[in-house]
Amino acid sequence: MKITVIGPTHPYKGGISHFTTILVQYLRKIHNVDFISWKRQYPAFLYPVEIKDTQSKKPIKTKAEFLLDFLNPVSWFQSFIQIRKNKSDLLILTWVNPIQSPIYFILCFLTKFFTETKILYICHNVLPHEQSFYDEALTKLAFSHADLFIVHSREDKIKLQRIVTRGKKIILGFHPIYDVFNSGQKINIQKVKKQLKLQKKVLLFFGYIRPYKGLKYLIQAMPDILQRFPQTTLLIVGSFWSKDKKSYFDLIKNLQLEKNVVMINKYIPNEEIAKYFTVADVAVFPYTSATQSGTIQIAYAFNKPVISTAMGGLKDVMEDGVTGYIIKPKDTKDIAEKVKRFFASWKPNRHFNKFKSQFTWERYIELIKI
């Protein structure tokens, strides 16, 4: 099958870039794939952090043509010409934010009426975490000429069914495991702990720091956790997305947690990710809303259990007592209790590997059919 994929890749950073790149790599094992990426993906106001990865020595990348420019409509038509030239059987578009709707609408309209190419959207989030009044209308516009969709959670499937017309094919997929960061490199755990000033037990919060990820509730749970397990460090790894950075540091100071919270406030290059997951005992994700989380799948790649809320699609990639523990959103007491239970009694179990084996890239590629 001939396929054209549109989405971000290196040098763009973040989980969607990694996902799209790995997707193309796996598709190319069995299909003829043309990959169109972005010269300029978003206007600056929409993405308040540096959007390009200039730090990773081992970037996740594959061959792509950088044609699309958010601010240059000529590039949108150039991309369509490339799709038509390829005589693709399938056009795959990665969907993240409605701000790209005008571009995707034009590409899909032209593709639908001037080619025989089928159109598939892979929806990472049907609607954004922080929504605006126009998001649903723009999303409906962009999806109007699509033939089929892949979503990564049951919650997103329900949202999508409300937005698109009946008869559209919606495939319930999943977020595959990101094993590209686990190259088997040997990590000296004690050395890393000494370098980072970590104590005996380590909780890991990893990823962009945004309000909906609920980090403040995890910080607020730390005094309770420390009463039972005083030699515990909360390791926070990721850069701040929003402008409320000071509030987190104030919270840590007010709770007198300076010796038990280590903040690595930066974007982590690919080759350093293994260090932080290897040194952790468990990854904690106290999200207050979510559709999915690629970070959970990174934790699984390192055979790390997770303590997480079951918001949105997160419940689809966890099993309480098997992959870790499920916590209630915005409930510091429950967070503390589940962390203490983990440290007191958690043992690796054979069901963990069986559970995570369902999230392979090979199984995901099987979903892509016309």
C-alpha positions in Angstrom: 0.0 0.0 0.0 1.2 3.5 -0.8 0.8 5.8 2.2 1.4 9.5 2.8 1.9 10.6 6.4 1.6 14.2 7.6 2.9 15.1 11.0 5.9 16.4 13.0 9.3 14.7 13.3 12.8 15.7 14.4 13.9 18.4 15.0 10.5 19.0 16.6 10.4 17.8 20.2 7.8 16.0 22.2 5.7 12.8 22.3 3.7 13.5 19.1 6.9 14.0 17.1 8.3 10.7 18.5 5.1 8.9 17.9 4.8 10.0 14.2 8.4 9.2 13.5 8.2 5.7 15.0 4.9 5.1 13.2 6.5 5.9 9.9 9.5 3.7 10.7 7.2 0.7 11.3 4.9 1.4 8.4 7.9 1.5 6.1 8.7 -2.1 7.0 5.7 -3.2 5.0 4.4 -0.2 3.0 5.7 2.4 0.6 5.5 5.6 2.8 6.0 9.2 1.9 6.4 11.5 5.0 5.5 15.2 4.8 6.5 17.3 7.9 6.4 20.9 8.9 8.7 23.8 8.1 6.8 25.8 10.7 4.2 23.9 12.8 2.6 26.4 15.2 2.5 30.2 15.8 4.6 31.1 18.8 1.7 32.1 21.1 0.3 28.5 21.0 3.5 26.7 22.0 5.1 28.7 24.9 8.2 26.5 25.1 11.0 25.9 22.6 9.6 23.6 19.9 12.8 22.2 18.5 15.1 19.6 20.0 18.6 21.0 19.7 20.0 18.9 22.6 19.5 15.2 21.8 22.7 13.6 20.5 20.6 10.6 19.5 17.5 12.1 17.8 14.5 10.0 16.9 14.2 10.7 13.2 13.5 9.3 9.7 13.5 10.6 6.2 10.9 13.3 5.6 10.1 16.2 3.3 9.6 19.5 5.2 6.9 21.1 3.1 4.1 22.4 5.3 4.3 25.9 6.7 1.5 27.0 9.1 1.8 30.6 7.9 2.2 30.0 4.2 -0.9 28.8 2.3 1.2 28.1 -0.8 2.9 25.3 1.1 -0.5 23.7 1.8 -1.2 23.4 -1.9 2.3 22.2 -2.5 1.7 19.4 0.0 -1.5 18.4 -1.8 0.4 18.3 -5.1 2.9 15.9 -3.5 0.0 13.7 -2.2 -1.5 13.5 -5.7 1.9 12.9 -7.3 2.5 9.9 -4.9 -0.9 8.4 -6.0 -1.2 7.3 -2.3 -3.9 4.8 -1.3 -4.0 6.3 2.1 -3.4 9.8 3.7 -2.6 9.7 7.4 -2.9 13.0 9.3 -1.8 13.3 13.0 -4.4 15.3 14.9 -3.3 17.3 18.0 -4.8 20.8 18.0 -7.8 22.5 16.2 -5.5 25.4 15.3 -4.4 23.4 12.3 -8.0 22.9 11.1 -7.8 25.3 8.1 -4.7 23.6 6.7 -6.1 20.1 7.2 -9.5 21.0 5.8 -8.0 22.3 2.6 -5.7 19.2 2.3 -8.5 16.8 2.9 -11.0 18.7 0.6 -8.5 18.6 -2.3 -7.5 15.0 -1.6 -11.2 13.9 -1.4 -12.3 15.5 -4.6 -9.2 15.2 -6.8 -7.8 11.8 -5.9 -8.8 8.3 -5.0 -6.9 8.5 -1.7 -8.6 7.5 1.5 -8.1 9.8 4.5 -7.3 8.6 8.1 -6.9 10.8 11.1 -4.9 9.5 14.1 -6.3 11.5 17.0 -4.0 12.0 19.9 -6.6 14.4 21.5 -9.9 14.9 19.7 -10.2 18.1 21.7 -7.5 20.0 23.6 -7.0 19.8 27.3 -7.5 23.5 27.7 -10.5 24.1 25.4 -11.7 27.3 23.7 -15.2 27.9 22.5 -14.2 27.4 18.8 -12.4 24.1 19.2 -15.3 21.8 18.5 -16.4 23.7 15.4 -12.9 23.8 14.0 -12.4 20.1 14.7 -15.7 19.2 12.9 -14.6 21.2 9.9 -11.2 19.5 9.7 -12.8 16.0 10.0 -15.6 16.6 7.5 -13.9 14.8 4.6 -12.2 12.0 6.5 -13.0 8.4 5.9 -11.8 6.8 9.1 -10.2 7.6 12.4 -8.0 6.0 15.1 -8.5 7.2 18.6 -6.4 6.2 21.7 -9.1 6.0 24.3 -12.8 5.1 24.8 -13.4 8.7 26.0 -12.0 10.2 22.8 -14.2 7.7 20.8 -17.3 9.1 22.5 -16.2 12.7 21.8 -15.5 11.9 18.2 -18.9 10.2 17.7 -20.5 13.4 18.9 -18.5 15.5 16.4 -18.5 13.5 13.1 -21.4 12.4 11.0 -22.7 8.9 11.4 -21.1 6.3 9.2 -17.6 7.4 9.8 -15.4 4.5 10.8 -13.8 5.0 14.2 -11.1 2.5 15.3 -10.3 2.2 19.0 -6.5 2.0 19.2 -4.0 2.6 22.0 -0.8 4.4 22.7 2.1 2.0 22.0 5.1 1.5 24.3 8.0 3.8 23.7 10.9 1.4 24.0 13.2 3.6 21.8 14.5 5.2 25.0 15.5 1.9 26.6 18.6 0.9 24.7 19.7 -1.5 27.4 22.4 0.9 28.5 23.8 0.2 32.0 22.9 2.8 34.6 24.8 3.0 37.8 21.9 3.7 40.1 23.8 4.5 43.2 26.0 6.9 41.2 23.0 8.7 39.7 21.4 8.9 43.1 24.5 10.5 44.5 24.7 13.0 41.6 21.1 14.1 41.9 21.1 13.9 45.8 18.3 11.4 45.8 17.4 9.4 48.9 16.7 5.7 49.3 13.2 5.6 47.7 12.4 7.6 44.5 9.0 8.8 43.1 9.3 10.1 39.5 7.1 12.7 37.9 8.1 13.1 34.3 7.0 15.4 31.4 5.9 18.9 30.8 4.5 20.6 33.9 1.0 21.8 33.1 -1.9 22.4 35.5 -4.0 19.5 34.4 -1.2 17.0 35.3 -1.9 17.6 39.0 1.7 17.8 40.2 0.7 20.1 43.1 -1.4 17.3 44.6 1.6 15.0 44.5 3.7 17.6 46.2 1.0 18.2 48.8 1.0 14.4 49.5 4.7 14.3 50.3 4.5 15.3 54.1 2.2 12.3 54.7 4.4 10.0 52.7 7.5 11.2 54.5 6.0 10.4 57.9 6.0 6.7 57.0 9.0 6.7 54.6 11.2 9.6 55.5 14.0 8.6 53.1 11.9 9.4 50.0 12.6 11.8 47.2 10.1 13.2 44.7 12.1 13.6 41.5 10.3 16.1 39.1 11.8 16.0 35.6 10.4 18.3 32.9 10.1 21.9 31.8 7.2 24.3 32.8 4.6 24.8 30.1 2.6 27.5 32.0 3.7 30.6 33.8 2.9 29.4 37.3 6.4 28.0 38.0 6.8 30.1 41.1 3.7 28.6 42.8 5.3 25.1 42.7 8.6 26.3 44.3 6.6 28.3 46.9 4.5 25.1 47.7 7.7 23.1 48.1 9.2 25.8 50.4 6.0 26.2 52.5 5.8 22.5 53.1 9.5 22.4 54.0 10.2 19.8 51.3 13.4 21.3 49.9 15.4 18.2 51.0 12.9 15.7 49.6 12.0 17.2 46.2 14.5 17.4 43.4 13.5 19.5 40.4 15.2 19.0 37.0 13.6 21.9 35.2 14.5 21.4 31.6 13.7 19.4 28.4 15.4 16.0 28.7 17.5 14.8 25.7 16.6 11.3 24.4 19.7 9.7 25.6 19.2 10.9 29.2 15.6 9.7 29.7 16.8 6.2 30.7 18.7 7.6 33.7 15.6 9.1 35.3 13.3 6.1 34.8 16.0 3.6 35.8 16.7 5.3 39.1 13.0 5.6 40.0 11.0 3.0 42.0 7.7 4.1 40.6 6.4 6.8 38.2 3.5 8.9 39.5 0.9 10.6 37.3 -1.8 12.5 39.3 -3.5 14.0 36.3 -6.8 15.8 36.8 -7.8 15.3 33.2 -6.3 13.3 30.3 -7.1 11.4 27.2 -3.9 9.4 27.1 -0.2 9.6 28.3 2.8 8.6 26.3 4.8 8.9 29.5 3.1 5.9 31.1 4.2 3.9 28.1 7.8 5.1 28.6 7.6 3.9 32.2 6.4 0.5 31.0 9.3 0.3 28.6 11.6 0.4 31.6 9.4 -2.1 33.5 8.4 0.6 36.0 5.0 0.4 37.7 2.9 3.5 37.8 0.6 5.2 40.3 -1.9 7.2 38.3 -5.4 8.6 38.2 -7.7 6.8 35.7 -8.8 9.9 33.9 -9.9 9.6 30.3 -7.9 7.0 28.4 -5.4 6.4 31.3 -7.7 3.7 32.6 -7.3 1.8 29.4 -3.6 1.4 29.9 -3.6 0.4 33.6 -4.8 -2.4 35.8 -5.0 -1.7 39.5 -2.6 -4.0 41.5 -1.0 -5.3 38.3 0.7 -2.2 36.7 0.7 -0.2 39.9 -2.1 1.6 41.7 -5.0 3.8 40.6 -5.5 7.0 42.6 -8.3 9.5 42.9 -7.9 12.9 41.1 -7.1 15.9 43.4 -7.0 13.6 46.4 -3.7 14.1 48.3 -4.7 11.6 51.0 -5.3 8.8 48.4 -2.1 9.6 46.6 -0.2 9.3 49.9 -1.9 6.1 50.8 -1.2 4.4 47.5 2.5 5.5 47.6 2.9 4.1 51.1 1.1 0.9 50.1 3.5 0.6 47.1 6.6 1.1 49.3 5.3 -1.3 52.0 4.2 -4.2 49.9 4.8 -3.9 46.1 6.4 -6.9 44.4 7.0 -7.5 40.7 4.3 -9.8 39.2 4.2 -11.9 36.1 0.9 -10.3 35.0 2.6 -7.0 34.4 4.6 -8.1 31.3 1.5 -9.9 30.0 -0.6 -6.7 30.4 1.9 -4.4 28.7 2.5 -6.8 25.8 -0.8 -5.7 24.2 0.7 -2.3 23.5 3.2 -3.2 20.7 3.8 -1.1 17.6 3.2 -4.3 15.5 -0.3 -4.5 16.9 -0.9 -0.8 16.3 0.2 -1.1 12.6 -2.4 -3.8 12.1 -5.1 -1.2 12.8 -4.2 0.8 9.7 -6.3 -0.6 6.9 -8.5 0.7 4.2 
